[in-house]
Structures are given as structure tokens and as C-alpha cells.
Amino acid sequence: MSKYRFQRYLTYFIIPQTYRIKSFRLSNPFAADMCLLLFPIMTNLTRLESLTIHNIESDYVEGIINHLSLLPRLSSLVIISIDYIRNQNDIYQKIFRLPTLKYCQILLESLCHRKPMSTDTNEFSPIEHLVINNKVSLNQLYSLLSRVPQLQHLSLDHLCEPRWSQTSLNSITLHYLTHVSLKLYSVSFDNFESFIKHFFNKVQILRIKVGYMPYFSSNLEYLNANRWEQLISTHMPNLYIFDFEHQYRTWGYFNDRQTYEAQINMFNSLFWIKRQWFFEHQYCQIRNSTYAIFYSTNSYKKEFYILDEDLDKNIGSPSLEIEENPAHHVGIYSINAMEKFIGNFRNATKLTLFDTFDKPRNSIVRSLNRIMPLKQLSTLSIDCHHFPFDQIVELLYSTPNVHTLKLHSILLYRIDSVSMQQKQIFQLVSITNIVKHVIIAKESTVEKIQLLVALFPRLEYLTINLYRDDLETIARFLLSKLNNNTRHLSLLCISKQRKDFLAKLRTLIEVEKLLDDFIIRIINRKLYLWW
């Protein structure tokens, strides 16, 4: 949404209707500026139940939290910060004091290792569903759990070992905690097991992802099937869904693989078969390293599926390749991996072609459409360094519902941008596509930006990288009032801003009067312009 439209929306719709609003969501990188406009009317939002704020700067988070106590019915809160928080524990405490909060999702990353809050407290939160996307140590988790006795669902994106010595654990009775989802990094199985014994005895659904961390030797202990059997049988008697993924870096040696596969084959005993918990593994080549991924194959798994040339090997169940795969996000490492795959992804809405994906000599549309319905894709990421732009256009022709496109670069092989725009398929895609957000990682020239805008005339949000000498020319083109193809564009991000970009761009806009009303700011080392 443009700055002008937001201000009109605030003045003529939000403010007159504040007493009726039940849900409010902000996702603009200038969310902090929007919130400043909302503060004066906070006391009137008496029926607000759900507040979601994405992409907010850390300096404004505490101010927003301080105003939340004015909302008597707030039951759902989502705050995603885009840079580092200084006073993380203070914000945790203020959130936990909100008297009606039931659902809370936060991303409040801290630069330094924070000590946990005190567990000696009589303050308890009514939160039932807690999602933390930033890094949390085991000590911090212990202090957090001590304050949420009503907790039912817990999800952590990055659980790690504490910087200081492990806090001695006292069992906390969490009678209602039945759903747990954890991504573990450098957490020893001993410490993880201790947490299970103290806090997770009521858990019914457990989702665990053990990420690979360099120089962390305890990673393989999570593949001890006998230890898992004992832990589940003794301390999680109600568990009926065990969703497990383990990443491990192999050295490519025959003995190393042989040892690894012997260990994971232990997950084929009667204990796992009786519970219908089956697993597969695959090897992926990422740059110069080989990674082994061991994971559950049950129907509630997997959101993200990787296709590599090394075919999956199943443990205890038929291969999913001959069935419909439930993944919503598919990543492909090579053309051969795509062509060898014999299953299908009927639920796929996101597709990523990794940087190792070969430069296609011919169209890949038919091969892709064989394994997934391209028409239902909404996000397309092409990280491949050598993907010709004409084939991107052809792929977009078959993916008319893509609204977010991520490209490594725009490569024109043996054709200039003018000739490209004259092609019939280019003109058809330009008319029919609904792409609103484009991200390009590599530096783009003026010619390539012009080509891009011609292809996506409904573009609202553009993220680019550019050369210093092209800044003024590209800015003039994108901000020109005579450019009909950029009439919807209202947010520009320069992902690798140089030292003087902000001053130069501000001066250019003001001197040449390119915009009447705008905000320009450096946020998390990126330059943002909103108008």
C-alpha cells in the first residue's frame, strides 16, 4: 500500500471505525511509522482482539508493547522485528503481563547472549499458544515455561545451548502442553532428554528438527533409535505423532555412509512400525559438501521437500515417490533430479530452483508440470546463476498465480531487452501476470530494470541491488510520473546500500521533485523508500 493510500485509509476508514475493529495487521518495513500514527487512537480500539506487526524496527518495539495494555480484549499478538533488540527480557516480561493474551508469536533477536529471566516469580501469563522465532537458550526456555502454566502449544525456531552453565531444572507441571515443535541447534541429546523428562510428559504431538552445526559432535546421538524408544515409552506415553528431521554432514567416504545408514536402520524395529512412524533419508550436495537428511514420511510431514539426484531411500514403508507428496514448498537441485522423480506435489505453492540447478538448454515447463500443478504456485525463487530470462518468462506464462518472484539475476543470452519485449509470450505474460513483489539479488543495470518493469506493470514492491553510477538513472526511471508501468510501485528496497546512497537519493528526489510525500530510511543495512 502506498503512503498516500495508507494515510487516506487511516483518516477515512480506520479512525472513524476504531471501536469496531477486531483485527489489525501491518507488514510494511515502515510499520513503525504507521504505529506512531495509531498510538493516539489506541484507547479507542476497545474491541481489538488480534494485532500483527511484521518488519518493525527494534527501537519501536518497546513503545508498541507499552501501548498494548490499553487494549482490554487483545488475545492474539504477532510482532516480528527486522533487527536486533537490546532489552529482550524486559519485552518478554511486558508481554507476559498482558491479561487477556492467548496467542503470541515473536521474533526479537538479540545481539548478545541474554541471561534468562528469574524463575522466582508470582506473575503468570494466560498464553496458551507460544511461538518464538528468535534464538532461545535452554536456560531461557526454562524461565519462559515457568510463567505460562496454561500453555498448550509451543513452537521454537532456534533452541540452543546456554552460553553460561545449564540451570538446574525443577519440574514444572504443564498440564495442558500437548503440541511441541522445536528446531534444535547445538543442543546435546543429554540436555534435550532432561527437558523432555521435566516438561513434556503430557505431549501428544512432537515435531523435532535437528539442524547441522559445524564442530558439534553430539548431533549423531539424536539418531540413537534405542534411546528414543526408551524416552518415548517412559516419559511421553501420550505421544501419537512423532515428526522428526535430522541433518548431518557426511564426508562422502564409503565407511562414513555405511556407519550412518546402519544407525538409521535401527528406526525399523517393531516399536516404530506399531506406531506407523516411518522414515526416509536422502543425500544432498550443497556447494562442496554432502548432507544427509533423515526424516519422517508420514502424511503430516513435510512442508519443504528437496529433490536431489541421490534418490530417497525409505525405512520401514513404501516410498512416497509413487504417491502424492504433501509438501507445500519444493526445492530442486538439478534437472536430472527433477526428471528422475516419479511422484507429484499436488499441494505445492512454492518452488525454489537452487544455485546448483543446471542452465536449461530447453524448456523445463513440461517436466515441472508433470510433478506439480504450476498454475497453483504463488511464490517462485530462481537462485540458479545461469537461468536465461526468456525461460523465466516462459515459466511465468505457465504460473499465472505467482505474486512473489525471487531471482538471482536477469541474464539476457544473445538477445537485447527491446527484442525481448517484442516477443508475443513476453507481451502475454505482461498482460496476465499478477506479480507484485520482485527480489533480485545480483546488481541490475538500467536496461534490465526497464525490462523488468515492462514485464510486471502491477509491481508494488521491488528489492534490487545496483551499481553506484546507476542509482540516479534508475531512481528517475522508477519514480517518473510519466512511467505508466510503475504506477502501482510504492516501496523500493536497495539491499546492499552504499555509504552515500541515502543522501544522494533524498537530494535527487527533493531537487527534481520526483515525489511529493515520501519516507526514506536505512533499516537493517538496507535502504528503503516508501511513497
Salt bridges, closest charged atoms under 4 A:
ASP33 OD2 - ARG521 NH1 2.78
GLU57 OE2 - ARG521 NH1 3.19
ASP59 OD1 - ARG86 NH1 3.15
GLU62 OE2 - LYS94 NZ 2.69
GLU123 OE1 - ARG97 NE 3.26
GLU128 OE2 - LYS102 NZ 3.67
ASP157 OD1 - LYS183 NZ 3.59
ASP190 OD1 - ARG227 NH2 2.37
GLU193 OE1 - ARG227 NH2 3.06
GLU221 OE2 - ARG227 NH1 3.05
ASP243 OD2 - ARG207 NH1 2.79
ASP243 OD1 - LYS301 NZ 3.82
GLU245 OE1 - LYS301 NZ 3.23
GLU261 OE2 - HIS281 NE2 3.75
GLU261 OE2 - LYS313 NZ 3.85
GLU303 OE2 - HIS328 NE2 3.95
ASP310 OD2 - ARG257 NH1 3.46
ASP355 OD2 - ARG287 NH2 3.92
GLU460 OE2 - LYS436 NZ 3.95
GLU472 OE1 - ARG476 NH2 3.69
ASP500 OD1 - ARG468 NH1 2.57
GLU512 OE2 - ARG476 NH2 2.86
ASP517 OD2 - LYS3 NZ 2.94
